[in-house]
């Protein structure tokens, strides 16, 4: 849902026509903890915005999360997943409670199950600081920070979620990166960089963030990134190791655009 809102704000002239008479069915997972508290005003805000844009948002609130697991024995009931599969968008709030866990000690995270089931491979996280906005990051008062972090959200160490092996002496998880998902992720990121460049929101640059200096899986990932990059000659590319980029971010100011990552899998950053 956040991506829909971002697109509406960024492309007001074109989106108006698309949504003039369109009705969107949106599944809402209020979740746990602070989730219901922040979901209620979010729904009121979206309803108000929808009236201004002359389109209809139909919200269906469903159960999922840690409290749902505690009450019903299911973190993501099949009916909730079925509604989500048919919806135009999903508005998902905070999920999970530290004191409610599976027998193996892990937390209740149905948001990851939803990603897997619906192939939601790209976690899109805009990062923006406007001039004069207070921030713990090093940004001059007259400068802005505007880039997008894109994290692959279905593979990497998520591959063996709930299926790793644990003994009294060791524990093992399997990291998996595939060409199919990587290519989709890279194409999505480069197209986003093109859109941002055309809108004047950055120079058109994508950085691949990985750990290719140590792990063969990440070298494989980086190689696919370079192959896909060749199809987008107008977009500049960079590479960065995740530990170094974590430090660089503290001093970044303007001219960042898109970063792709799998943290600790890999990541893409778009500027």
C-alpha positions in Angstrom: 0.0 0.0 0.0 2.8 2.4 0.7 4.1 1.9 -2.8 0.7 2.9 -4.2 0.7 6.0 -2.1 4.2 6.9 -3.2 3.3 6.5 -6.8 0.2 8.7 -6.4 2.2 11.5 -4.8 5.0 11.3 -7.4 2.9 11.0 -10.5 -0.2 13.0 -9.7 -1.1 14.1 -13.2 -1.1 10.5 -14.6 -2.5 8.7 -11.6 -5.6 10.9 -11.4 -7.0 9.3 -14.6 -6.1 5.8 -13.5 -7.9 6.0 -10.2 -10.8 8.3 -11.1 -13.4 5.6 -11.1 -11.4 2.7 -9.8 -12.2 0.8 -6.6 -9.3 -0.8 -4.8 -9.8 -3.7 -2.4 -7.2 -3.5 0.3 -6.6 -6.2 2.9 -5.5 -4.8 6.3 -3.4 -6.7 8.9 -3.3 -4.5 12.0 -0.9 -7.0 13.6 0.5 -6.8 17.1 1.9 -4.3 19.7 1.8 -0.8 18.3 0.2 -2.2 15.0 -3.5 -1.6 15.8 -2.6 1.8 17.3 -1.0 3.1 14.1 -3.3 1.3 11.7 -6.5 3.1 12.9 -5.3 6.7 12.0 -3.6 5.3 8.8 -7.0 4.1 7.6 -8.7 7.4 8.4 -5.9 9.3 6.6 -6.1 7.1 3.5 -9.9 7.4 3.4 -9.6 11.2 3.5 -7.0 11.2 0.7 -9.1 8.9 -1.4 -12.0 11.4 -1.2 -9.7 14.1 -2.6 -8.6 11.8 -5.5 -12.2 10.6 -6.3 -11.4 6.9 -6.0 -12.8 4.3 -3.5 -10.7 2.2 -1.0 -12.5 -0.8 0.4 -10.7 -2.1 3.5 -11.0 -5.6 4.8 -9.4 -6.2 8.2 -8.1 -9.7 8.8 -6.3 -11.6 11.5 -2.6 -12.5 11.5 0.3 -12.2 13.8 1.6 -13.3 17.2 -1.7 -12.7 19.1 -3.6 -14.5 16.4 -1.2 -17.5 16.9 -1.6 -17.4 20.7 -5.4 -17.3 20.4 -6.1 -19.6 17.4 -2.9 -21.6 16.9 -2.3 -20.0 13.5 -0.1 -17.0 12.7 -1.7 -16.6 9.2 -5.0 -18.3 8.9 -5.7 -19.8 5.4 -8.7 -17.5 5.0 -6.5 -14.4 5.6 -4.0 -15.5 3.1 -6.8 -16.3 0.5 -8.2 -12.7 0.9 -4.7 -11.3 0.6 -4.0 -13.2 -2.6 -7.1 -11.7 -4.2 -6.7 -8.1 -3.0 -5.4 -5.2 -5.0 -3.0 -4.2 -2.1 -2.1 -5.2 1.4 -1.7 -2.8 4.2 0.4 -4.6 6.8 1.3 -3.0 10.1 3.7 -4.2 12.9 3.7 -8.0 13.6 5.3 -10.1 16.3 5.6 -10.0 20.0 8.9 -11.0 21.8 7.1 -13.1 24.4 5.1 -15.2 21.9 7.3 -17.6 20.0 7.2 -20.9 18.1 8.5 -24.0 19.9 11.9 -23.6 18.2 12.4 -20.2 19.8 11.8 -18.0 16.7 9.2 -15.2 16.6 5.9 -15.1 14.8 6.5 -13.4 11.5 3.6 -14.1 9.1 4.7 -11.1 7.0 7.5 -13.3 5.8 5.1 -16.1 5.0 3.0 -13.6 2.9 6.1 -12.6 1.0 6.9 -16.2 0.2 3.4 -17.1 -0.8 2.8 -14.0 -3.0 6.4 -13.8 -4.4 6.9 -10.3 -3.0 10.6 -10.3 -3.8 11.4 -6.6 -3.6 11.3 -4.8 -0.3 11.2 -1.1 -1.4 12.3 1.3 1.4 12.5 5.0 0.4 14.9 7.1 2.5 14.4 10.8 2.4 15.5 13.7 4.5 14.5 17.2 3.4 16.7 20.3 4.0 16.5 21.4 7.6 15.0 18.2 8.9 16.7 17.0 12.1 18.4 13.6 11.6 21.0 11.4 13.4 22.7 11.1 9.9 25.3 13.6 8.8 23.3 15.8 6.5 24.0 19.6 6.2 21.0 21.8 6.9 20.9 22.9 3.3 21.2 19.4 1.8 18.7 16.6 1.2 19.0 12.8 1.3 16.9 10.9 -1.2 17.5 7.3 -2.2 15.7 4.0 -2.2 16.9 0.8 -0.5 15.7 -2.3 -2.2 16.1 -5.5 -0.3 15.5 -9.0 -1.7 12.9 -10.4 0.6 12.3 -14.1 -0.3 15.6 -15.8 -0.7 19.0 -15.6 1.0 18.8 -16.9 4.5 15.0 -16.7 4.3 15.2 -19.8 2.1 15.3 -22.1 5.1 13.1 -20.2 7.4 11.7 -22.7 9.9 13.6 -25.5 8.3 17.2 -25.1 9.5 18.8 -27.9 11.5 19.8 -27.5 15.1 21.6 -30.0 17.4 23.1 -29.7 20.8 26.4 -28.8 19.2 25.6 -26.8 16.1 23.0 -25.0 14.0 22.8 -24.7 10.2 20.8 -22.6 7.8 21.1 -22.6 4.0 21.5 -19.3 2.0 20.1 -19.6 -1.5 20.2 -17.1 -4.4 18.6 -17.9 -7.8 19.1 -16.3 -11.1 15.3 -15.9 -11.7 14.6 -13.9 -8.6 17.8 -11.9 -8.9 17.0 -10.8 -12.5 13.5 -9.7 -11.4 15.0 -7.7 -8.6 17.6 -6.0 -10.7 15.2 -5.2 -13.5 12.8 -3.7 -11.0 15.6 -1.6 -9.5 16.9 -0.3 -12.8 13.5 0.6 -14.0 12.9 2.5 -10.7 16.2 4.3 -11.2 15.1 5.3 -14.7 11.8 6.7 -13.4 13.5 8.7 -10.7 16.1 10.1 -13.1 13.3 11.1 -15.5 11.5 12.9 -12.6 14.7 14.8 -11.7 15.0 12.9 -8.4 18.6 11.7 -8.9 21.4 11.1 -11.3 20.2 7.5 -12.2 22.5 5.2 -10.3 22.2 1.8 -8.8 24.6 0.3 -6.3 24.8 -3.5 -5.6 25.6 -4.2 -2.0 26.8 -7.6 -1.1 29.6 -9.7 0.4 31.1 -10.9 -2.8 34.6 -10.7 -1.5 34.0 -13.7 0.8 31.0 -15.7 -0.4 30.6 -17.4 -3.8 26.8 -16.9 -3.6 27.3 -13.2 -3.5 29.8 -13.2 -6.3 27.2 -15.1 -8.3 24.6 -12.4 -7.4 27.0 -9.6 -8.4 27.7 -11.2 -11.7 24.0 -11.3 -12.5 23.7 -7.6 -11.5 26.4 -6.7 -14.0 24.7 -8.7 -16.8 21.4 -7.0 -16.2 23.1 -3.6 -15.9 24.3 -3.9 -19.5 20.6 -3.5 -20.6 20.4 -0.1 -18.9 23.3 1.9 -20.3 21.8 5.3 -19.2 22.0 4.2 -15.5 25.3 4.3 -13.7 26.3 1.4 -11.4 28.4 0.9 -8.3 29.4 -2.0 -6.1 29.8 -2.0 -2.3 30.5 -4.5 0.4 27.8 -4.4 3.0 30.1 -3.6 6.0 31.7 -0.7 4.1 28.3 0.7 2.9 27.0 0.6 6.4 29.7 3.1 7.3 29.4 5.2 4.1 25.7 5.7 4.8 26.4 7.7 7.9 28.0 10.4 5.8 26.0 10.2 2.6 24.2 13.4 1.6 22.9 14.3 -1.9 23.1 12.3 -5.1 22.4 8.9 -3.8 19.7 7.0 -5.7 19.1 3.3 -5.5 20.7 0.6 -3.5 20.0 -3.1 -3.9 20.8 -5.5 -1.1 20.2 -8.9 0.5 21.3 -7.7 4.0 22.9 -10.3 5.0 21.8 -11.6 1.7 22.1 -8.6 -0.7 20.9 -5.2 -1.3 20.4 -2.6 -4.0 20.5 1.2 -3.6 19.0 3.6 -6.0 19.8 7.3 -6.3 
